[in-house]
Amino acid sequence: MKKTLLIFFLGVLSSLILAQTKTELKTTELQKPISEYIAKNFNGYTIVKSFKVDAKGVITFDICISKDKNHEKLFFDKDGKFLRKESCTNECCQDSLKK
């Protein structure tokens, strides 16, 4: 029973992982509404990492920003509309894009 449950759980988990792609973007590739929102509402913060996420055709953008010891992760929809903010750790915001 435990083995069957574990196999089922791993199958579900792998299908969730495979159903999402996450592509790192340059700051210059962000939509104008996203850049403007950050500039207006997070003055002094630096965009450290930006990602375009495609989860089964639903496009969102995850943006890691930081200022001093404050690290935030911002989420936007496909049109650049702000969805929510989460506090995150420094690991979220490390290693800026190298392209």
N, C-alpha and C positions, 0 to 999 in steps of 0.2 A: 504493500500500500504506500509506504513512504517513498519507495523508488519510483512508483508510477506518478505520484504527486510531484516529485522533484523533476522528473522528465517533462511533465506537463508545464510546470512553472518555467523551466528553462526554454521550452518551446515558445511560450507566450512572451517571455522576456526577449528572446532573440528576434521575434517578429516585430516587437516594438522598437528595438534598436535599429534593425534594418530598414524600418519604415521612415527613418529620419536621416536627413543629411544636413551637415553643418559646414558651411563654407566661410572661411575667414575673409574679411573684406578690408581694403584700405580705407582710411578715414575719408578720403576724397571720393570714394565710391558710395558713400551714404546718401540717402535721399535728402533733399534740402529741408523738408519739414523735421527730420530727425536732428540734423545739425543745428537748425534754428531753435528747436525745443531745448536741446542741451545747453546751448549758449545762453538762452534766456533764463532757464530754471536751475542751472548748475554752473553758475558763474565761477570761474577759476578752476574748474575741474578739467582734467585732460582725458581725452578718449584714448584708452590703452589698447583695447581690442574690440573688434566689431565682427559679428557673425550674421550671416543669412541662414535661417533655419527653414528647411522644407520638411514638414511632417505630413506625409500623405497628401501633398498638394496644398497644405495650409502654410503660407509663407509668413514668417515673423523675423524680426531683427533683435538680436541680443547684443547690447552694448555695455562693455565694462569701462567704467570711468573711475578716476581717483583724484584726490586732492589731499595732500599731506598724508595722514593715516586713515583717511576716509575712503572706503571703496564701495561702490554701488554698481549694481547690474540693472540696466534699464531694458525694458521690453517694449517693442513697437510692432504694430501690425504691418501688413504688406503695403499700406498706403503712407506709412510713416506716422500714424497716429499713436500717441503714447498709451500704453496699456497698464504698466505697473512698474514698481521699483522694488528691488530687494537689496538688503545689505549683503555684502559678500566679503570673503577673505582676500588677503593680499594675493593668494595663489590665483584667484580668478583674474586678476589684473596684471599679471606678470608677463614678461616677454612680448613687448609690442611687436606688431607685424613687421616682418623683415622681408620685403619684396622689392 
